[in-house]
Amino acid sequence: MKTLLIFLLVAMPFIITNEPVAKDCKCENIILQGRVRITTFGEDFRVRITDIDPDIRVHITTTPIRCGEWDTVSASEDFRIKIVDNAEDFSIQFSDFPGLSTRVINQ
């Protein structure tokens, strides 16, 4: 029992992460750049907009080529989001400087 407890205390930080966006700019194996459709149902992700400590900074552009650059579309999307006030998959902040937050980079 003592060995199991020691294993769990050592291994848990490597097994469980509370960061929804990975360092490779993916959430649930979907890269967070490209064509995005905002919807009220059938979303891939629930997203909360914040001004403080986001998971990812987003810039809306017609030529999304890097992490956090999104082009909002009504069809042929790469992924779909629903804007929510709570119970989000990840949070975003609109910015002229898109990309991962410092917290995600340092995880």
N, C-alpha and C positions, 0 to 999 in steps of 0.2 A: 504494500500500500504506500509506504514511504517513497519507494522508487517511482511509482506512478505519479505521485504528487510532484516530485522533483522534475520528472520528465515534462509534465504539463506546464509547470512554471517556466521551464527553459524553452519549451517548444512553442507555446502559445503565441508569443509575439511574432513568430515567423509564420504561423498558420493563419492567424486572424489579422486582417487589416481593416481599419475603419475608414480608409480612404476610398471613396467610390471611383475616383479617376486615377488610373495607373500612370506611371512615369512615361509610358509610351503613348499617352493621350487617348487611351481607350477606356471605355466603360462597358462591361459585359461583352468584351471582344469586338466592340464597334468603335472605330476611330472617330473622335469628336471634331471632325472638320468636314467641310463639303456642303452639300445641299441638304437643308433642314426644312421640314414641314412642321408648322405649328398646328396642333389639332386639339380637339376636346375629347377624343376617344381613339383607341387603337394606337396609343403612343408606345414608342420603344423606351422612353425615359420620362420621368416626372422631374421637372426642373423648377427650382426656386430662384428668383432674381434677387440679388442682394447687393449692397454697397460695401459690405464688410466681410473679409475673409472668404472669398468664393473658392470653389474647387477649381474653376477654370475661368479665365477672362476671355470674353467673346467679342469679336469685331465682325460686323455685318459688311460683306463685300460681295461683288459679283464674280470675283476670281479667288475662291478659297483654296489656298495651296499649302497652308500649314496649320498646326494645332490651334484650335480656337477661332479660326476664320470660317464663318458660316455664310451661306447664301440662302435666304429664305425663299422657298418655292411652294407652289401649290400642287405639283405633281413631280414624278421621277426623283423623289428624294432619296438621300443616302440613309437618313434616319428621321424619326418623328418624335417631337417632344410635346408635352403638355405642361403649361405653366401652372404651378400650384403655390399655395402659401405654406404648406407643411407636408411632411412625409415624402420629401423629394428623394430622388436617386442621387442627384448632385446639384450643387448651386453654381450660378453663373453671375458674372458682373460684366456689363457692357463696357468696353475699353477700346482705346486706340492702339493698345499694346496687347494683342491676344496671346494666349498661351496658358500654361499651367500656373497655378498659384505657387508661391514660394514654399508653402506648407507641403504641397504635393511633391514638388521637386526634391525637398529634403527628407521625404519619408524613407 
